[in-house]
């Protein structure tokens, strides 16, 4: 089973990497980009075959390691 976790900074948290990308895009002539938020995607291969248990396990991984839940939010997808 595969899991995909998307981690993004929460709204209102300063995103200096996103701002740097927005600035660079503007310098390249893409002036219509008014905001960029940068995050990360983590893909996991799981031995678990039960979707509910896999989602529970990955959520626990996010809470303990994969996301800093003070400043980041996350979304889990199980395939």
N, CA, C and O atoms as a GROMACS GRO file, in nm:
protein
  316
    1UNK      N    1   0.085  -0.116   0.000
    1UNK     CA    2   0.000   0.000   0.000
    1UNK      C    3   0.090   0.123   0.000
    1UNK      O    4   0.197   0.122   0.060
    2UNK      N    5   0.048   0.228  -0.066
    2UNK     CA    6   0.125   0.353  -0.072
    2UNK      C    7   0.050   0.463   0.001
    2UNK      O    8  -0.074   0.470   0.002
    3UNK      N    9   0.128   0.549   0.062
    3UNK     CA   10   0.072   0.666   0.128
    3UNK      C   11   0.145   0.789   0.076
    3UNK      O   12   0.266   0.785   0.051
    4UNK      N   13   0.073   0.896   0.060
    4UNK     CA   14   0.131   1.024   0.021
    4UNK      C   15   0.089   1.126   0.125
    4UNK      O   16  -0.029   1.139   0.158
    5UNK      N   17   0.187   1.198   0.177
    5UNK     CA   18   0.162   1.301   0.278
    5UNK      C   19   0.205   1.435   0.218
    5UNK      O   20   0.318   1.450   0.172
    6UNK      N   21   0.114   1.531   0.219
    6UNK     CA   22   0.146   1.667   0.178
    6UNK      C   23   0.155   1.752   0.304
    6UNK      O   24   0.062   1.756   0.384
    7UNK      N   25   0.268   1.819   0.320
    7UNK     CA   26   0.290   1.904   0.436
    7UNK      C   27   0.308   2.048   0.388
    7UNK      O   28   0.389   2.075   0.300
    8UNK      N   29   0.231   2.138   0.446
    8UNK     CA   30   0.238   2.280   0.408
    8UNK      C   31   0.240   2.365   0.535
    8UNK      O   32   0.187   2.326   0.639
    9UNK      N   33   0.304   2.481   0.524
    9UNK     CA   34   0.296   2.575   0.635
    9UNK      C   35   0.152   2.621   0.652
    9UNK      O   36   0.080   2.638   0.554
   10UNK      N   37   0.112   2.641   0.776
   10UNK     CA   38  -0.024   2.689   0.803
   10UNK      C   39  -0.038   2.832   0.753
   10UNK      O   40   0.060   2.905   0.742
   11UNK      N   41  -0.163   2.871   0.723
   11UNK     CA   42  -0.190   3.008   0.683
   11UNK      C   43  -0.143   3.102   0.793
   11UNK      O   44  -0.160   3.075   0.912
   12UNK      N   45  -0.082   3.212   0.751
   12UNK     CA   46  -0.034   3.310   0.847
   12UNK      C   47   0.110   3.288   0.891
   12UNK      O   48   0.169   3.376   0.954
   13UNK      N   49   0.168   3.172   0.859
   13UNK     CA   50   0.308   3.145   0.892
   13UNK      C   51   0.394   3.194   0.775
   13UNK      O   52   0.368   3.160   0.660
   14UNK      N   53   0.495   3.276   0.806
   14UNK     CA   54   0.583   3.330   0.705
   14UNK      C   55   0.650   3.217   0.627
   14UNK      O   56   0.700   3.121   0.686
   15UNK      N   57   0.650   3.229   0.494
   15UNK     CA   58   0.710   3.127   0.406
   15UNK      C   59   0.822   3.193   0.324
   15UNK      O   60   0.798   3.233   0.210
   16UNK      N   61   0.943   3.204   0.380
   16UNK     CA   62   1.051   3.271   0.307
   16UNK      C   63   1.090   3.201   0.178
   16UNK      O   64   1.128   3.267   0.082
   17UNK      N   65   1.082   3.068   0.173
   17UNK     CA   66   1.114   2.997   0.049
   17UNK      C   67   1.010   3.028  -0.059
   17UNK      O   68   1.045   3.050  -0.175
   18UNK      N   69   0.885   3.029  -0.021
   18UNK     CA   70   0.780   3.063  -0.116
   18UNK      C   71   0.796   3.205  -0.168
   18UNK      O   72   0.776   3.231  -0.286
   19UNK      N   73   0.832   3.298  -0.079
   19UNK     CA   74   0.853   3.437  -0.119
   19UNK      C   75   0.972   3.450  -0.214
   19UNK      O   76   0.967   3.529  -0.308
   20UNK      N   77   1.078   3.372  -0.190
   20UNK     CA   78   1.194   3.374  -0.279
   20UNK      C   79   1.156   3.323  -0.418
   20UNK      O   80   1.200   3.377  -0.519
   21UNK      N   81   1.074   3.218  -0.423
   21UNK     CA   82   1.029   3.164  -0.552
   21UNK      C   83   0.942   3.267  -0.623
   21UNK      O   84   0.956   3.287  -0.744
   22UNK      N   85   0.851   3.333  -0.549
   22UNK     CA   86   0.765   3.435  -0.610
   22UNK      C   87   0.849   3.549  -0.668
   22UNK      O   88   0.824   3.596  -0.779
   23UNK      N   89   0.949   3.591  -0.593
   23UNK     CA   90   1.036   3.698  -0.640
   23UNK      C   91   1.112   3.654  -0.767
   23UNK      O   92   1.122   3.730  -0.863
   24UNK      N   93   1.166   3.533  -0.767
   24UNK     CA   94   1.240   3.482  -0.883
   24UNK      C   95   1.149   3.470  -1.005
   24UNK      O   96   1.191   3.502  -1.117
   25UNK      N   97   1.026   3.426  -0.985
   25UNK     CA   98   0.933   3.418  -1.097
   25UNK      C   99   0.905   3.556  -1.154
   25UNK      O  100   0.898   3.573  -1.276
   26UNK      N  101   0.890   3.655  -1.066
   26UNK     CA  102   0.870   3.793  -1.112
   26UNK      C  103   0.988   3.842  -1.194
   26UNK      O  104   0.970   3.909  -1.296
   27UNK      N  105   1.110   3.808  -1.150
   27UNK     CA  106   1.230   3.848  -1.223
   27UNK      C  107   1.238   3.781  -1.360
   27UNK      O  108   1.301   3.834  -1.452
   28UNK      N  109   1.174   3.666  -1.375
   28UNK     CA  110   1.171   3.595  -1.503
   28UNK      C  111   1.055   3.641  -1.592
   28UNK      O  112   1.036   3.587  -1.701
   29UNK      N  113   0.980   3.739  -1.545
   29UNK     CA  114   0.872   3.793  -1.626
   29UNK      C  115   0.734   3.739  -1.593
   29UNK      O  116   0.637   3.775  -1.659
   30UNK      N  117   0.723   3.655  -1.493
   30UNK     CA  118   0.593   3.601  -1.453
   30UNK      C  119   0.532   3.691  -1.346
   30UNK      O  120   0.521   3.653  -1.230
   31UNK      N  121   0.492   3.810  -1.388
   31UNK     CA  122   0.445   3.913  -1.296
   31UNK      C  123   0.305   3.884  -1.240
   31UNK      O  124   0.264   3.948  -1.144
   32UNK      N  125   0.233   3.790  -1.300
   32UNK     CA  126   0.097   3.763  -1.254
   32UNK      C  127   0.092   3.670  -1.133
   32UNK      O  128  -0.016   3.644  -1.080
   33UNK      N  129   0.208   3.621  -1.087
   33UNK     CA  130   0.212   3.537  -0.967
   33UNK      C  131   0.219   3.629  -0.846
   33UNK      O  132   0.315   3.703  -0.827
   34UNK      N  133   0.115   3.624  -0.764
   34UNK     CA  134   0.108   3.715  -0.649
   34UNK      C  135   0.140   3.647  -0.517
   34UNK      O  136   0.155   3.714  -0.415
   35UNK      N  137   0.151   3.515  -0.517
   35UNK     CA  138   0.185   3.446  -0.394
   35UNK      C  139   0.229   3.304  -0.423
   35UNK      O  140   0.179   3.240  -0.516
   36UNK      N  141   0.323   3.254  -0.344
   36UNK     CA  142   0.371   3.117  -0.356
   36UNK      C  143   0.384   3.060  -0.216
   36UNK      O  144   0.439   3.124  -0.127
   37UNK      N  145   0.332   2.940  -0.196
   37UNK     CA  146   0.350   2.865  -0.072
   37UNK      C  147   0.424   2.737  -0.110
   37UNK      O  148   0.382   2.666  -0.200
   38UNK      N  149   0.532   2.710  -0.041
   38UNK     CA  150   0.612   2.591  -0.072
   38UNK      C  151   0.593   2.489   0.038
   38UNK      O  152   0.590   2.523   0.156
   39UNK      N  153   0.581   2.364  -0.002
   39UNK     CA  154   0.564   2.256   0.095
   39UNK      C  155   0.648   2.136   0.056
   39UNK      O  156   0.743   2.148  -0.020
   40UNK      N  157   0.610   2.022   0.110
   40UNK     CA  158   0.682   1.900   0.076
   40UNK      C  159   0.583   1.785   0.061
   40UNK      O  160   0.475   1.784   0.121
   41UNK      N  161   0.623   1.688  -0.020
   41UNK     CA  162   0.545   1.566  -0.040
   41UNK      C  163   0.632   1.449   0.004
   41UNK      O  164   0.747   1.437  -0.036
   42UNK      N  165   0.575   1.363   0.087
   42UNK     CA  166   0.646   1.245   0.136
   42UNK      C  167   0.567   1.124   0.090
   42UNK      O  168   0.448   1.112   0.119
   43UNK      N  169   0.632   1.032   0.018
   43UNK     CA  170   0.567   0.910  -0.027
   43UNK      C  171   0.621   0.793   0.055
   43UNK      O  172   0.742   0.778   0.072
   44UNK      N  173   0.531   0.711   0.103
   44UNK     CA  174   0.566   0.598   0.188
   44UNK      C  175   0.514   0.469   0.126
   44UNK      O  176   0.400   0.465   0.079
   45UNK      N  177   0.595   0.364   0.126
   45UNK     CA  178   0.550   0.230   0.089
   45UNK      C  179   0.522   0.157   0.220
   45UNK      O  180   0.610   0.146   0.305
   46UNK      N  181   0.401   0.107   0.234
   46UNK     CA  182   0.358   0.043   0.358
   46UNK      C  183   0.330  -0.105   0.337
   46UNK      O  184   0.279  -0.146   0.233
   47UNK      N  185   0.363  -0.186   0.438
   47UNK     CA  186   0.330  -0.328   0.433
   47UNK      C  187   0.184  -0.351   0.472
   47UNK      O  188   0.127  -0.455   0.439
   48UNK      N  189   0.124  -0.256   0.541
   48UNK     CA  190  -0.015  -0.267   0.587
   48UNK      C  191  -0.109  -0.283   0.467
   48UNK      O  192  -0.091  -0.218   0.365
   49UNK      N  193  -0.209  -0.371   0.480
   49UNK     CA  194  -0.306  -0.393   0.373
   49UNK      C  195  -0.444  -0.335   0.406
   49UNK      O  196  -0.528  -0.323   0.317
   50UNK      N  197  -0.467  -0.300   0.531
   50UNK     CA  198  -0.594  -0.241   0.573
   50UNK      C  199  -0.582  -0.088   0.562
   50UNK      O  200  -0.498  -0.027   0.627
   51UNK      N  201  -0.668  -0.028   0.478
   51UNK     CA  202  -0.659   0.116   0.451
   51UNK      C  203  -0.678   0.199   0.578
   51UNK      O  204  -0.604   0.295   0.599
   52UNK      N  205  -0.773   0.164   0.662
   52UNK     CA  206  -0.799   0.241   0.784
   52UNK      C  207  -0.679   0.236   0.879
   52UNK      O  208  -0.640   0.337   0.936
   53UNK      N  209  -0.621   0.118   0.894
   53UNK     CA  210  -0.503   0.106   0.982
   53UNK      C  211  -0.384   0.180   0.923
   53UNK      O  212  -0.306   0.242   0.996
   54UNK      N  213  -0.369   0.175   0.790
   54UNK     CA  214  -0.260   0.247   0.725
   54UNK      C  215  -0.275   0.397   0.748
   54UNK      O  216  -0.177   0.465   0.780
   55UNK      N  217  -0.395   0.450   0.732
   55UNK     CA  218  -0.418   0.592   0.753
   55UNK      C  219  -0.392   0.632   0.898
   55UNK      O  220  -0.333   0.737   0.925
   56UNK      N  221  -0.433   0.549   0.990
   56UNK     CA  222  -0.408   0.574   1.132
   56UNK      C  223  -0.258   0.577   1.161
   56UNK      O  224  -0.209   0.663   1.233
   57UNK      N  225  -0.185   0.482   1.104
   57UNK     CA  226  -0.041   0.474   1.124
   57UNK      C  227   0.031   0.595   1.066
   57UNK      O  228   0.118   0.653   1.131
   58UNK      N  229  -0.004   0.633   0.944
   58UNK     CA  230   0.061   0.747   0.879
   58UNK      C  231   0.026   0.876   0.952
   58UNK      O  232   0.112   0.964   0.965
   59UNK      N  233  -0.096   0.890   0.999
   59UNK     CA  234  -0.132   1.007   1.078
   59UNK      C  235  -0.046   1.017   1.203
   59UNK      O  236  -0.002   1.125   1.240
   60UNK      N  237  -0.022   0.904   1.268
   60UNK     CA  238   0.065   0.902   1.385
   60UNK      C  239   0.207   0.943   1.347
   60UNK      O  240   0.272   1.016   1.422
   61UNK      N  241   0.255   0.897   1.231
   61UNK     CA  242   0.388   0.936   1.184
   61UNK      C  243   0.397   1.087   1.164
   61UNK      O  244   0.497   1.150   1.198
   62UNK      N  245   0.290   1.143   1.109
   62UNK     CA  246   0.288   1.288   1.086
   62UNK      C  247   0.292   1.364   1.217
   62UNK      O  248   0.367   1.462   1.231
   63UNK      N  249   0.212   1.320   1.312
   63UNK     CA  250   0.206   1.388   1.442
   63UNK      C  251   0.338   1.379   1.518
   63UNK      O  252   0.373   1.471   1.592
   64UNK      N  253   0.411   1.269   1.500
   64UNK     CA  254   0.534   1.247   1.576
   64UNK      C  255   0.661   1.293   1.505
   64UNK      O  256   0.759   1.327   1.571
   65UNK      N  257   0.662   1.296   1.369
   65UNK     CA  258   0.788   1.322   1.299
   65UNK      C  259   0.774   1.402   1.170
   65UNK      O  260   0.848   1.498   1.148
   66UNK      N  261   0.682   1.364   1.084
   66UNK     CA  262   0.682   1.415   0.948
   66UNK      C  263   0.637   1.560   0.935
   66UNK      O  264   0.674   1.628   0.839
   67UNK      N  265   0.559   1.610   1.030
   67UNK     CA  266   0.511   1.748   1.025
   67UNK      C  267   0.532   1.814   1.161
   67UNK      O  268   0.514   1.751   1.265
   68UNK      N  269   0.568   1.939   1.157
   68UNK     CA  270   0.573   2.019   1.279
   68UNK      C  271   0.434   2.081   1.293
   68UNK      O  272   0.406   2.184   1.234
   69UNK      N  273   0.349   2.018   1.372
   69UNK     CA  274   0.207   2.055   1.376
   69UNK      C  275   0.182   2.192   1.439
   69UNK      O  276   0.069   2.241   1.436
   70UNK      N  277   0.284   2.253   1.495
   70UNK     CA  278   0.269   2.389   1.547
   70UNK      C  279   0.257   2.487   1.430
   70UNK      O  280   0.176   2.580   1.435
   71UNK      N  281   0.336   2.466   1.325
   71UNK     CA  282   0.338   2.561   1.213
   71UNK      C  283   0.298   2.499   1.079
   71UNK      O  284   0.284   2.570   0.980
   72UNK      N  285   0.280   2.366   1.076
   72UNK     CA  286   0.248   2.299   0.950
   72UNK      C  287   0.118   2.220   0.961
   72UNK      O  288   0.082   2.169   1.068
   73UNK      N  289   0.049   2.211   0.850
   73UNK     CA  290  -0.066   2.121   0.839
   73UNK      C  291  -0.027   2.011   0.742
   73UNK      O  292   0.069   2.024   0.667
   74UNK      N  293  -0.102   1.902   0.745
   74UNK     CA  294  -0.070   1.791   0.656
   74UNK      C  295  -0.198   1.724   0.608
   74UNK      O  296  -0.304   1.734   0.670
   75UNK      N  297  -0.184   1.655   0.494
   75UNK     CA  298  -0.296   1.579   0.437
   75UNK      C  299  -0.242   1.443   0.399
   75UNK      O  300  -0.136   1.433   0.337
   76UNK      N  301  -0.313   1.337   0.436
   76UNK     CA  302  -0.272   1.200   0.408
   76UNK      C  303  -0.362   1.140   0.302
   76UNK      O  304  -0.485   1.150   0.310
   77UNK      N  305  -0.301   1.078   0.202
   77UNK     CA  306  -0.374   1.003   0.098
   77UNK      C  307  -0.320   0.862   0.097
   77UNK      O  308  -0.199   0.841   0.095
   78UNK      N  309  -0.410   0.764   0.100
   78UNK     CA  310  -0.372   0.623   0.097
   78UNK      C  311  -0.422   0.562  -0.033
   78UNK      O  312  -0.539   0.577  -0.068
   79UNK      N  313  -0.333   0.494  -0.105
   79UNK     CA  314  -0.370   0.425  -0.229
   79UNK      C  315  -0.353   0.277  -0.212
   79UNK      O  316  -0.378   0.201  -0.306
   0.00000   0.00000   0.00000
